[in-house]
Amino acid sequence: MHELFTWVVEPGFFTSEPVRTAAVLGGVVAVVSAVVGVFTVMRGQSFGGHALGDVAAAGGSGALLFGLSPVTGFVGLSVVGAGVMDMIGVARVRGRDLATGIVLGGAIGLSALFLYLGTTAGATTGATQQVLFGSIFTTTSTTIPVVVTFSVLALGAIAVIWRPLLLATASPDIAAARGVPVRLVGLVYMSALAVAVGLSSLTIGAILSTALLIGPAATALRLTRRMSSALLLAAVTGVAATWLGILLAYDSYYWGATHQGLPVSFFIVAVIFAAYLLTGLPGRRTAARPRETAAQAPGATRGQITA
Amino acid sequence: MFASFMINTWAVATIVAPVAGVTGFFVVLRGSAFPAHAIPKGAFAGAAGAALLGISTLLGLAVFSLLGALGIGILGRRHGRHDVATALTLVMMLALGAAFLSRTTEYEPEIYSLLFGEVLGVSSAELLPVAILGALCIVAVTALYRPLTLASAVPGIAEARGVRSHRIEICFLIVVALATAMTVPVVGALLIFSLMIGPPAAARSLTSQPARAIALSVAIALVTVWAAIAASYLSSWPVGFFVGTLSALSYATGRSWAAWHHTHTAPAAAPALRTAPDGT
């Protein structure tokens, strides 16, 4: 029995400091990402959610260059980016994705510049990799209070606006007719998204940021159409995937002859991807088909042009 | 900047820009901005894997970009949510890339140039494969032009005429995959999509006729890449920075012009592909 246990959980797992930090940070970020992610998927803004991760990473490389704190860089530029996207923002999804793409392109260009200036000015080898991929095992426990604070803020904002947000997502016209300030609600949502993605991009890297934002939420929305169930399921899925991924990554150092292990981001994404695929097994008709889901914004289904 | 060692760069840029301009027209028309971003980014993971195995990075790029296209197309079709499919396919490929990269340490300088483009990094040996892939893309788009335009603009009528939109989607994504794989050497994986969005969007803001829009898109793309290379050469700043910035500028200019034009002229009679005031 003990042998089976150590086969699953390699020695030292529960006492390892980096693992604990990763589990706490990862868990918090997973919950926030999942909650915000449910609305993101419903609003068809997966591109925006992903783009802000890259914008945040650009902020990170800027922070590295200008000697600012990483949080300022990641969260700051992410919020600015969200603001610009919202400003250019147009009602139709197609135009919105274009605007997102343009802002993203600009941000990536900035990222290129910052990283270039950073490597010529100082010695920052591996900076590109670090900024782009991040690592849950290298963030220190001192980041936890900041992360928790901002997470509470982001969740709080969503909690305040969630009803009008839901209505505005399902039908902007009806919402407007009922007096919901649709643009304002959208802006608050974008800010919460920006903060959430900025945090996740900082702590767990840009890849995981998108994965934890979209994956668990999309999986949950395929299984249930009730808001509360979806939020809960997404959060549970996100945390479970994160912890399982951390465990597998830790164990992977004991696998094979080279004892090198594989990055934790790989395992977490693999688990999330697998979970999403599982919801599509034959015999299970989707609980939320595209045309029936609460919020498929007009034109969000690919190929439809309202000419 | 026209020294012999730069000739290759100018040559590649002149091949890359038209392909980006033509493919990008349909990317903008179909609202496929996210796949146009996701496919090259995922392809980068393949380049990392190729480097690990010691084979040509262009091959790794091509294979993974095709995998990405298929992943997005098939997953998107099965589950009906293309943006979710794109996001998840992308992160899965990036995660694979991270796994590959973790196994090798000698890759850092190449990562940067693959991601953001490298003015000086184009060898003569790359010119021919790039040109061939580019020609393939143009041929494919020409062959698909009618069904693609129909399926993009009026899907209902296209279906009625026997155009299978799912097949067109997969074919189009494959074209995007090829286009992005071949254009990475100069522009970089992260910014090729900028070239496929900014210039075509600007072109569509300026004219609503498809043929003119495509030509204009190619022209703007050419100017963008040339200017970016020149600026990068003179300042030593990365070419990708200029591509991203200039693409955003052309988009902004197009939108502003369209808005100004809209308020200052009477509505014309309805042409084929009318651009909305919001620039789409």
Interface residues (C-beta under 8 A of the other chain):
Chain A: V41 G44 Q45 S46 F47 G49 H50 A51 V90 A91 R92 V93 R94 G95 D97 L98 T100 G101 I102 V103 L104 G105 G106 A107 I108 G109 L110 S111 A112 L113 L115 Y116 T125 G126 T128 Q129 L132 F133 I207 L208 T210 A211 I214 G215 A218 R222 Q260 G261 L262 P263 S265 F266 I268 V269 A270 I272 F273 Y276 G280 T286 R289 P290 G299 A300 T301 R302 G303 Q304 I305 A307
Chain B: V28 L29 R30 G31 S32 A33 F34 A36 H37 G76 R78 H79 G80 R81 H82 D83 V84 T86 A87 L88 L90 V91 M92 L94 A95 L96 A98 A99 L101 S102 R103 E108 I111 Y112 L115 F116 G117 A151 S152 A153 V154 P155 S165 E169 G188 L190 L191 F193 S194 I197 G198 A201 W237 P238 G240 F241 F242 V243 G244 T245 S247 A248 Y251 A252 L273 R274 A276 D278 G279 T280
